[in-house]
C-alpha cells in the first residue's frame, strides 16, 4: 500500500505515528512497544479515558502497565465536565510539537475514529464546538422528536451516516449532526482520505486487526473481567459522588448498561450480555470507519509471535519516507 505521504514532500512536517483499530484488538500493547523502540510518548485517542474515576469500564491501563512511557489525555477531567472533538483536536495539536521538542516521537493511539481524523485531517470547528450548547440543543431535540423522527433528521442531512448509525443510537446521531452543523459537511465525508490533499503530519498510519471471532471472544472475556474487577462498584461510586447517570460520560459503553441494572431494568447477567453485545457492535462500526481510510496500513495482532509483529511494524514505520 502506498501511504498518502508519498505523494507530497512531507519532510518539513512534524512526524506522527497512528495506532488505531477496534476495541480489544491490542492497541495499547503495540503502542507501548513502539514507544520504547522509537523513544515515543503516547497520546490517548479515546473519548472516554479522559475522565477520572472511570477506569474499569474504559479499559484504562493502570500506571504500572504503561511501561514507563508518558501517556497524555488520560484522567484530565471529571465525569461531569464537557469534552468535545474540537477540544480534543486543540489539545492534541498543542501536544504534538511539545513532544517533538523533547526529542520524542508522538504516537496517537485510539479507536474513536472521529477524534483521530480531527487531528490528522483538516477539520475546522467553530468555537461553539468547545461548549455543550449545541449538544444540549440536539439532546433536547432528540427528546422532543423521538428516535425515529430524530434519525430521519440525520437521514435528510447525511444519508450515508444514517445508513450505518442505528435509529436508537442517539449519542452517535448527535455526534454526526454536530459535525454537520459545525462544519457544513456530512460526517460521512470525513470517512474518506484526503478531503484536503496536503497532509498535516509526516504520518505513519498503523491499523490493527484480528480474526473477527477471536476479537469478539476477547471483547466478551474483557467485559466479564470488568464485572469481576468491580465495574458495578465503580459505577455505584460515581453515582455516590453525585455524577448523574444521565451525564454523557455515564452513557459510555459499560456504564449505561450498569446504570440500567441499578434502575432495575434487568439483572446483572443481562447487563453483562448487553455490554458484550453492544461492544461487539461498536467494534464493527469502528471497522467500518477505519476501513474507509485508504492511508491505513493494516497488521493482524492474532499472531503467534508478538515480537515478530512489532518488528514488522517497526520496519514499516522506518520505511515511510526514509523513517520518521
N, C-alpha and C positions, 0 to 999 in steps of 0.2 A: 504494500500500500504506500502511496506517495503522500507524505504529510503536506498539508497546505503551506507549511513554512517553505517548502522547496520552490514555490512559485514566486517568492519575493526575497529581496535582500533583507534578512531579519537580524543580521549580526549586531546591529545597533540597538536592538530591543532587549528588554530585561528577560532573562530566562525564567520559565515556569514549567514545572512538571505537574501533570494531572494524574491522579489515580482515582478513577471513577468506576462505577458499576453498581449492580443491585445490592440490596442489603444482605448481609451474612455471607458475601462471596469471599471475604478475607482481605478487604482493602487496607485495614489498619496494619495487619501483619506485614503485608508487602511494602506499604509506605514506610514503616519503621526501618525495615532492612535497607530500603533505598536511601533513606535519610542517613543511615550510618555510612553507607558507601560513598555518598555524594556530599557529605557534610551539610545535610539539609535541616530545615525546620518545617514542621507540618502545620498547615492551616486547615482547620476543620471546615468542610463544606456542608455540614449537617445543620439543618434549620432548627433542630431540637436540642442539640448538645450545648447550645449557648446558655441553657438555663441551669442555674444552680439548684441542687437538690433533686434533679431529675436524672438519676444516674442509671438505675437498673433498666428502666423502660426504654432508654435511649441507647443502650449497649455501650455506655461510655467507658473507655478504658481507664482503669484506675491508674494513679500516678506510677505505681510500681511496675506496671506493664508497659509503660511508654518508652522503655529502653533508653532513658536518659536524653531523649530527643525533645526539644522545645515544641510544645503544642499551643496553637493560638485559637482564639474564638471558642473556647470551652469554658463554661462556668463564668460567663461575663455579665449575666443578667439574672434578676429574679423572675419567677414564672409569671408574674403579673405585669412585667414590663414589655412593651411592644417591640417587635423586631420584624423588619421587612427585608425584602430582597434588595431594596435600594440602600438600606443601612448596611447590609452585608457587603454590597458592592463597594461602598465608601470605605469601610474598614479594611477590606482586603486590598483595595487599590493603594491604600496607605502602607499596609504591612509589607507588600512585596518588595518595594525599594528599600525599606528598613532592613529586611532580612538580607538582601543583597549587599548592603553597605557593611554588614557584619561579616562579609565574606562567606556567606552560606547560601544554599540553594532553596528557594521556596517550593514546597510540594503541597499542592491543593488536593485534599482528599475528601471525597463525599459522594453521596447518592442523590442529593437534591438537585436535579438537573437544571432547573431554572436558576438557582443560585450560582452554580458553576458557570453557566453560559453568560450570566450577567457580568462575570469577571472576565471571561476570555473573549467575549464579543462586545460589539459596540452598542450596548443597551444604554438608553438615556431615560432617566426617571426624573420627574418633577420633584420639587421639594415636598409636595404633598405625600409622596410615597414614603417619606420618613415619619409620617404621623398616622395614627389609627383612624383618622376621619373617614377616608374613603372606604376602608374595610368595614367600619361600623355602619356606614350608609348601605353597603352591599349586604351586610348581615340583616339589617332591618328590612331591606327589600326582599331578601330571601324568605324571611318570616312572614311578610305580608303576602307574597305571591304564591308561596307553597313550592315544593320541589319540582313539580312538573313544569309550571309556568316559568320558574327561575331558570331551569335548564333550557327551556325554549328561548329565553333571552340570550343565553350563550349560543344556542343554535343559530340565532339570527346574526350575531356579531362575529362568531368564529365557528363555523360549521365543522371544521376539521377537529378542533379541540372538543367540541360537543360529542363528536363521534367516539372519542376514546375516554371521556370522563363520564362516569355513571351518573344517572339522574339524581341519586341520593348523596352523591359526594359533594356536599355543599362547600367544604373547605377548598377543594380543587377548582370548583366552579368559580368561587370568589377570587381565587388566585388568577385564573385565566381572565376574568373580567377586569381585575386590577391592571393586568398587563395591557389589555386593550385600551382602557380609559387613560392610562398614564403614558402610553407610547403612541396611541393611534393606530397600532397594528395588531393583528391577531396573535395570540400566544403561539399558535401553530406555526407561524412563520419562523419563529426562533428555534424550531426544531432542526432547521437546515443550516448547514455551514455557510459562512461567507456571505451573509447579507451585506456586510461591508467588507470588501476583499482584503484590505490591508490588515494584517494581524496586529494585535495589541502587544503580544509577547512572543518571545522565541520559545515556542511551545513543544513540549514532549508529551503528547496526549495518550496516556496509557489507560486502557479499559480492561476490566477483569470480568471473566465469566466462568461458568462451570455447567456441567450437565444439569438440565433443569430439575430432574427428580432428586438429584443429590442436593441441589440448592434448597429445594422445598423441604427435604429431610432436615437440613441444617437449620432452616427457619423454624420448623416445628420443635426441634430439640432446644433451640435457643429460647423460644417462648416458654417451654416447660421449665427450663433452668431459671428464667426470670421469675416465675412464680415461686420456685423453690428458694430463690435467693432473696425474696422479700419484696416483690413488686407491690403486692397488696398493702403491705405495711408502708412502703414508700408513698403510695397514693394517699393512704389514710393520714400519714404525717403531713403531707402537703395541704390537705383539706383542713387539718387541725391548725395549721399555721395561718389559715384564713384565705388560702388560694381557692377561689370559687371553681367548681367543676366545669363551669361554662367558659372559663378563660380559654383563649386559643391554644395556649401551651398544654392545657389539660385535655384537649381534643386530639392530641397526637396518638399515634399507634401505641397500643398497650395501656395508655392512660384512660382513654374514653371507654374502653371495654371494662376496665376495673371500676370506673365510675358507674357504669350500668349495673355492675354486680352490687355495688353499695346501695344503689337505688332499689334493689330488689327485683330488677328486670329479669334476672336469670341467676343460676348458681355459678360457682367458681369454675366448674368443669366447662360450662358453656362459655364463660368469659375466656378461658384458655383457648377453646376451639375458635372463638371469634378473633382472638389475637393472631392465631396461626393462619386462619383463612385470610384475614384482611392483610396480613403481612405478605403472604404469597401473592395476593392480588397487587399489592404495592410493588413488589419485585417485578411483576410482569409489566406494570406501567413504566417502571424505571428502564427496563429493557427496551420498551417501545421508544422512549425518549432518546436514549443513548444510541440505539441502532441507527437513528436517522442522522447522526453526525458522522459524516464520511471521514473526518480527520482522525478519529479514534483508532488506535492500534490495539487489537484485542489479544488477550492472553488467557488461557484456561488455568484456573488455580487448582482444579482437582487432578493434580499430577502426583506421581509417586515421590518425586524428589523436589522439595520446596527450594533447595539451594540452586538447583538447575534452573528453575523458573526465574529466580531473582537474577541469576547470571544472564539469562536470555534478555530479560527486561533491561538490565544494565547495559548490555551491548547495544540494544536498540536505541536507548537514550543517547548513548555516546555517538552513534552513527548519525543522529539527526543534526544536520548542518555541522558535522565535524565535532559533535559533542557540545554539551551546554554546561 
